[in-house]
Amino acid sequence: MSSLARRATAEMLGTAFLVFFACGAVIMDNFPGARFGLLGMTIIYAFIVSLAISMTMGISGGHVNPAVTLGMLVIKRIAPSEAFIYIASQLVGALVGAMMVKTFLPSNVGRVIAFGTPVLNSSVTFGNGVAIEAIITFLLMSGMMATIVAQNAPRIGGFGVGLTLIPSMMVTGVLTGAVANPARAFGPAIISGNVTAQAVWWIGPILGAVLAALLWEHVLLKKSE
């Protein structure tokens, strides 16, 4: 298997696990006798992102997120052709993960909440939703740049990135779902057929990731590297 094929496979696998457990947490929180609330879903999401990145970072860089890949593309840390393959692999992985949710978890509960598709709170406008997702993805991408990309990064695997989702989820989870990852929204939306406000989870994360990548690449990491 070629180097790019191995990296693409890692991105697909990591994203599939991320979507399965992130969406699965939403579904099981609505299952009788299994409610663990926002804090429980936050911990699950933070840990699965941390683990997905840690599993794949030695192979593909641990993007498992189209917004992260586009951020890396803007600062020329990945070639355009490779970025396209990465994003395609992540979206395929998201569909696989969402299909696993639909197949293996209680479908009677899953259908009611669109298999974990994020929902924009009725009190949040489209613009505010985009801004919220941009802010939390800026934080996530900053974690990526500081703890994985930087040459002197601390050896903590993907946990420096995944743990950024704890404050993000606790503060904004009830507003936008605190997705910070277009693939996380894309997979269940396609499987459930509910694509309402999907642009929020594309525009916001991409904007936040690109801005963070530019800041870290050209200002914060420039002197040290």
Contacts in CASP RR format, 6 or more apart in sequence:
PFRMAT RR
TARGET T0000
AUTHOR 0000-0000-0000
METHOD contacts of the structure
MODEL  1
MSSLARRATAEMLGTAFLVFFACGAVIMDNFPGARFGLLGMTIIYAFIVS
LAISMTMGISGGHVNPAVTLGMLVIKRIAPSEAFIYIASQLVGALVGAMM
VKTFLPSNVGRVIAFGTPVLNSSVTFGNGVAIEAIITFLLMSGMMATIVA
QNAPRIGGFGVGLTLIPSMMVTGVLTGAVANPARAFGPAIISGNVTAQAV
WWIGPILGAVLAALLWEHVLLKKSE
1 9 0 8 1.000
4 82 0 8 1.000
4 85 0 8 1.000
6 59 0 8 1.000
6 60 0 8 1.000
7 59 0 8 1.000
7 60 0 8 1.000
7 61 0 8 1.000
7 82 0 8 1.000
7 85 0 8 1.000
7 86 0 8 1.000
8 60 0 8 1.000
8 85 0 8 1.000
8 86 0 8 1.000
8 88 0 8 1.000
8 89 0 8 1.000
9 89 0 8 1.000
10 55 0 8 1.000
10 56 0 8 1.000
10 59 0 8 1.000
10 60 0 8 1.000
10 62 0 8 1.000
11 56 0 8 1.000
11 60 0 8 1.000
11 62 0 8 1.000
11 63 0 8 1.000
11 64 0 8 1.000
11 86 0 8 1.000
11 89 0 8 1.000
11 90 0 8 1.000
11 93 0 8 1.000
12 89 0 8 1.000
12 90 0 8 1.000
12 92 0 8 1.000
12 93 0 8 1.000
12 96 0 8 1.000
13 55 0 8 1.000
13 56 0 8 1.000
13 93 0 8 1.000
14 52 0 8 1.000
14 55 0 8 1.000
14 56 0 8 1.000
14 64 0 8 1.000
14 93 0 8 1.000
15 52 0 8 1.000
15 64 0 8 1.000
15 65 0 8 1.000
15 89 0 8 1.000
15 90 0 8 1.000
15 91 0 8 1.000
15 93 0 8 1.000
15 94 0 8 1.000
15 97 0 8 1.000
15 183 0 8 1.000
16 93 0 8 1.000
16 94 0 8 1.000
16 96 0 8 1.000
16 97 0 8 1.000
16 100 0 8 1.000
17 48 0 8 1.000
17 51 0 8 1.000
17 52 0 8 1.000
17 55 0 8 1.000
17 97 0 8 1.000
18 48 0 8 1.000
18 49 0 8 1.000
18 52 0 8 1.000
18 64 0 8 1.000
18 181 0 8 1.000
18 183 0 8 1.000
18 184 0 8 1.000
19 93 0 8 1.000
19 94 0 8 1.000
19 96 0 8 1.000
19 97 0 8 1.000
19 98 0 8 1.000
19 101 0 8 1.000
19 183 0 8 1.000
19 184 0 8 1.000
19 187 0 8 1.000
19 188 0 8 1.000
20 97 0 8 1.000
20 98 0 8 1.000
20 100 0 8 1.000
20 101 0 8 1.000
21 44 0 8 1.000
21 45 0 8 1.000
21 48 0 8 1.000
22 44 0 8 1.000
22 45 0 8 1.000
22 48 0 8 1.000
22 49 0 8 1.000
22 184 0 8 1.000
23 97 0 8 1.000
23 98 0 8 1.000
23 101 0 8 1.000
23 115 0 8 1.000
23 116 0 8 1.000
23 117 0 8 1.000
23 184 0 8 1.000
23 188 0 8 1.000
24 101 0 8 1.000
24 105 0 8 1.000
24 116 0 8 1.000
25 40 0 8 1.000
25 41 0 8 1.000
25 44 0 8 1.000
25 45 0 8 1.000
26 41 0 8 1.000
26 113 0 8 1.000
26 116 0 8 1.000
27 101 0 8 1.000
27 105 0 8 1.000
27 106 0 8 1.000
27 109 0 8 1.000
27 110 0 8 1.000
27 113 0 8 1.000
27 115 0 8 1.000
27 116 0 8 1.000
28 34 0 8 1.000
28 36 0 8 1.000
28 105 0 8 1.000
28 109 0 8 1.000
29 35 0 8 1.000
29 36 0 8 1.000
29 37 0 8 1.000
29 40 0 8 1.000
29 41 0 8 1.000
30 109 0 8 1.000
30 110 0 8 1.000
30 112 0 8 1.000
30 113 0 8 1.000
31 106 0 8 1.000
31 109 0 8 1.000
38 169 0 8 1.000
38 170 0 8 1.000
38 173 0 8 1.000
38 174 0 8 1.000
39 170 0 8 1.000
41 169 0 8 1.000
42 165 0 8 1.000
42 166 0 8 1.000
42 169 0 8 1.000
42 170 0 8 1.000
42 173 0 8 1.000
43 166 0 8 1.000
45 165 0 8 1.000
45 169 0 8 1.000
45 178 0 8 1.000
46 162 0 8 1.000
46 163 0 8 1.000
46 165 0 8 1.000
46 166 0 8 1.000
46 169 0 8 1.000
47 162 0 8 1.000
49 64 0 8 1.000
49 158 0 8 1.000
49 161 0 8 1.000
49 162 0 8 1.000
49 165 0 8 1.000
49 181 0 8 1.000
50 157 0 8 1.000
50 158 0 8 1.000
50 159 0 8 1.000
50 160 0 8 1.000
50 161 0 8 1.000
50 162 0 8 1.000
50 163 0 8 1.000
51 158 0 8 1.000
52 62 0 8 1.000
52 64 0 8 1.000
53 62 0 8 1.000
53 64 0 8 1.000
53 148 0 8 1.000
53 157 0 8 1.000
53 158 0 8 1.000
53 161 0 8 1.000
53 162 0 8 1.000
54 157 0 8 1.000
54 158 0 8 1.000
54 159 0 8 1.000
56 62 0 8 1.000
56 63 0 8 1.000
56 64 0 8 1.000
57 148 0 8 1.000
57 157 0 8 1.000
57 158 0 8 1.000
60 86 0 8 1.000
61 148 0 8 1.000
62 68 0 8 1.000
62 148 0 8 1.000
62 158 0 8 1.000
63 69 0 8 1.000
63 72 0 8 1.000
63 86 0 8 1.000
63 90 0 8 1.000
64 90 0 8 1.000
64 181 0 8 1.000
64 183 0 8 1.000
65 90 0 8 1.000
65 140 0 8 1.000
65 180 0 8 1.000
65 181 0 8 1.000
65 182 0 8 1.000
65 183 0 8 1.000
65 184 0 8 1.000
65 205 0 8 1.000
65 209 0 8 1.000
66 86 0 8 1.000
66 87 0 8 1.000
66 90 0 8 1.000
66 91 0 8 1.000
66 181 0 8 1.000
66 182 0 8 1.000
66 183 0 8 1.000
66 205 0 8 1.000
66 206 0 8 1.000
67 137 0 8 1.000
67 141 0 8 1.000
67 180 0 8 1.000
67 181 0 8 1.000
67 182 0 8 1.000
67 204 0 8 1.000
67 205 0 8 1.000
67 206 0 8 1.000
67 208 0 8 1.000
67 209 0 8 1.000
67 210 0 8 1.000
68 140 0 8 1.000
68 141 0 8 1.000
68 144 0 8 1.000
68 209 0 8 1.000
69 78 0 8 1.000
69 83 0 8 1.000
69 86 0 8 1.000
69 87 0 8 1.000
69 90 0 8 1.000
70 83 0 8 1.000
70 87 0 8 1.000
70 206 0 8 1.000
70 209 0 8 1.000
70 210 0 8 1.000
71 141 0 8 1.000
71 206 0 8 1.000
71 209 0 8 1.000
71 210 0 8 1.000
71 212 0 8 1.000
71 213 0 8 1.000
72 78 0 8 1.000
72 83 0 8 1.000
72 213 0 8 1.000
73 80 0 8 1.000
73 83 0 8 1.000
74 210 0 8 1.000
74 213 0 8 1.000
74 214 0 8 1.000
75 213 0 8 1.000
75 214 0 8 1.000
75 217 0 8 1.000
75 218 0 8 1.000
77 149 0 8 1.000
77 217 0 8 1.000
78 86 0 8 1.000
90 183 0 8 1.000
91 183 0 8 1.000
91 186 0 8 1.000
91 187 0 8 1.000
93 183 0 8 1.000
94 183 0 8 1.000
94 184 0 8 1.000
94 186 0 8 1.000
94 187 0 8 1.000
95 186 0 8 1.000
95 187 0 8 1.000
95 190 0 8 1.000
95 191 0 8 1.000
97 187 0 8 1.000
98 115 0 8 1.000
98 187 0 8 1.000
98 188 0 8 1.000
98 190 0 8 1.000
98 191 0 8 1.000
98 192 0 8 1.000
99 191 0 8 1.000
101 110 0 8 1.000
101 115 0 8 1.000
101 116 0 8 1.000
101 188 0 8 1.000
101 191 0 8 1.000
102 110 0 8 1.000
102 115 0 8 1.000
102 191 0 8 1.000
102 192 0 8 1.000
110 116 0 8 1.000
111 192 0 8 1.000
114 188 0 8 1.000
114 189 0 8 1.000
114 192 0 8 1.000
114 193 0 8 1.000
114 194 0 8 1.000
115 188 0 8 1.000
115 191 0 8 1.000
115 192 0 8 1.000
116 188 0 8 1.000
116 192 0 8 1.000
117 185 0 8 1.000
117 188 0 8 1.000
117 189 0 8 1.000
117 192 0 8 1.000
117 194 0 8 1.000
118 176 0 8 1.000
118 177 0 8 1.000
118 179 0 8 1.000
118 184 0 8 1.000
118 185 0 8 1.000
118 201 0 8 1.000
119 177 0 8 1.000
119 196 0 8 1.000
119 197 0 8 1.000
120 126 0 8 1.000
120 129 0 8 1.000
120 175 0 8 1.000
120 176 0 8 1.000
120 196 0 8 1.000
120 197 0 8 1.000
120 200 0 8 1.000
121 174 0 8 1.000
121 175 0 8 1.000
121 176 0 8 1.000
123 175 0 8 1.000
124 132 0 8 1.000
124 175 0 8 1.000
124 176 0 8 1.000
126 197 0 8 1.000
126 199 0 8 1.000
126 200 0 8 1.000
127 200 0 8 1.000
128 175 0 8 1.000
129 175 0 8 1.000
129 176 0 8 1.000
129 200 0 8 1.000
129 204 0 8 1.000
130 199 0 8 1.000
130 200 0 8 1.000
130 203 0 8 1.000
130 204 0 8 1.000
130 207 0 8 1.000
131 204 0 8 1.000
132 172 0 8 1.000
132 175 0 8 1.000
132 176 0 8 1.000
132 178 0 8 1.000
133 176 0 8 1.000
133 178 0 8 1.000
133 179 0 8 1.000
133 180 0 8 1.000
133 200 0 8 1.000
133 201 0 8 1.000
133 203 0 8 1.000
133 204 0 8 1.000
133 205 0 8 1.000
133 208 0 8 1.000
134 203 0 8 1.000
134 204 0 8 1.000
134 205 0 8 1.000
134 207 0 8 1.000
134 208 0 8 1.000
134 211 0 8 1.000
135 172 0 8 1.000
135 208 0 8 1.000
136 164 0 8 1.000
136 165 0 8 1.000
136 168 0 8 1.000
136 172 0 8 1.000
136 178 0 8 1.000
136 180 0 8 1.000
137 180 0 8 1.000
137 181 0 8 1.000
137 204 0 8 1.000
137 205 0 8 1.000
137 206 0 8 1.000
137 207 0 8 1.000
137 208 0 8 1.000
137 209 0 8 1.000
137 212 0 8 1.000
138 208 0 8 1.000
138 209 0 8 1.000
138 211 0 8 1.000
138 212 0 8 1.000
139 164 0 8 1.000
139 167 0 8 1.000
139 168 0 8 1.000
139 212 0 8 1.000
140 161 0 8 1.000
140 162 0 8 1.000
140 164 0 8 1.000
140 165 0 8 1.000
140 168 0 8 1.000
140 180 0 8 1.000
140 209 0 8 1.000
140 212 0 8 1.000
141 208 0 8 1.000
141 209 0 8 1.000
141 212 0 8 1.000
141 213 0 8 1.000
141 216 0 8 1.000
142 164 0 8 1.000
142 212 0 8 1.000
142 215 0 8 1.000
142 216 0 8 1.000
143 160 0 8 1.000
143 161 0 8 1.000
143 164 0 8 1.000
144 161 0 8 1.000
145 212 0 8 1.000
145 213 0 8 1.000
145 216 0 8 1.000
145 217 0 8 1.000
145 220 0 8 1.000
145 221 0 8 1.000
146 153 0 8 1.000
146 160 0 8 1.000
146 216 0 8 1.000
146 220 0 8 1.000
147 153 0 8 1.000
147 154 0 8 1.000
147 156 0 8 1.000
147 157 0 8 1.000
147 158 0 8 1.000
147 160 0 8 1.000
147 161 0 8 1.000
148 157 0 8 1.000
148 158 0 8 1.000
148 161 0 8 1.000
149 216 0 8 1.000
149 221 0 8 1.000
150 216 0 8 1.000
150 221 0 8 1.000
150 224 0 8 1.000
150 225 0 8 1.000
151 224 0 8 1.000
151 225 0 8 1.000
152 224 0 8 1.000
165 178 0 8 1.000
165 180 0 8 1.000
168 178 0 8 1.000
168 180 0 8 1.000
169 177 0 8 1.000
169 178 0 8 1.000
171 178 0 8 1.000
172 178 0 8 1.000
176 200 0 8 1.000
176 201 0 8 1.000
179 185 0 8 1.000
179 201 0 8 1.000
179 205 0 8 1.000
180 205 0 8 1.000
181 201 0 8 1.000
181 205 0 8 1.000
182 201 0 8 1.000
182 202 0 8 1.000
182 205 0 8 1.000
182 206 0 8 1.000
184 201 0 8 1.000
185 198 0 8 1.000
185 201 0 8 1.000
185 202 0 8 1.000
186 198 0 8 1.000
186 201 0 8 1.000
188 194 0 8 1.000
189 195 0 8 1.000
189 198 0 8 1.000
END
